[in-house]
């Protein structure tokens, strides 16, 4: 089952949703999004932990 997390899940005012088959895949997608859309050179440790904790199974 696919997993998902959105920027809004971690408190950002952004409609981006990352989907993937694993946490690592989703975190890679989020990292690219953070770099290109939020001008973040890297995701801070605390924010990465919140994002990992917010990853959930995609609703069917």
C-alpha positions in Angstrom: 0.0 0.0 0.0 1.3 3.5 -0.9 2.2 5.9 1.8 1.7 9.7 1.9 2.5 12.8 3.8 1.8 16.5 2.9 3.4 19.7 3.8 0.3 20.6 5.7 0.8 17.5 7.9 3.9 19.1 9.3 2.5 22.6 9.6 3.5 24.3 6.3 1.0 26.4 4.3 1.5 24.3 1.2 -0.6 21.8 -0.7 2.2 19.5 -1.8 1.7 15.8 -1.1 4.4 13.2 -1.3 3.5 9.6 -2.2 5.7 6.6 -2.2 6.1 2.9 -1.2 8.5 3.6 1.6 9.5 6.2 4.1 12.8 6.7 2.4 11.2 7.2 -0.9 8.8 9.8 0.5 11.6 11.6 2.4 13.6 11.8 -0.8 10.6 13.4 -2.6 10.1 15.8 0.3 13.7 16.8 0.3 13.6 17.7 -3.4 10.3 19.6 -2.8 11.8 21.5 0.1 14.9 22.4 -2.0 13.0 23.6 -5.1 9.8 25.1 -3.6 10.8 26.2 -0.1 14.5 27.1 -0.9 15.7 24.8 1.9 19.2 23.4 1.3 18.3 20.5 3.7 15.4 19.6 6.0 16.2 20.3 9.6 16.4 17.2 11.8 13.3 18.2 13.9 11.2 18.8 10.7 12.4 15.5 9.2 11.3 13.7 12.4 7.9 15.4 12.2 7.5 14.4 8.6 8.5 10.8 9.2 6.0 10.6 12.1 3.2 12.0 9.9 3.7 9.5 7.1 0.6 7.3 6.8 -1.0 4.8 4.5 -2.8 6.4 1.6 -6.6 6.1 1.8 -8.1 3.7 -0.7 
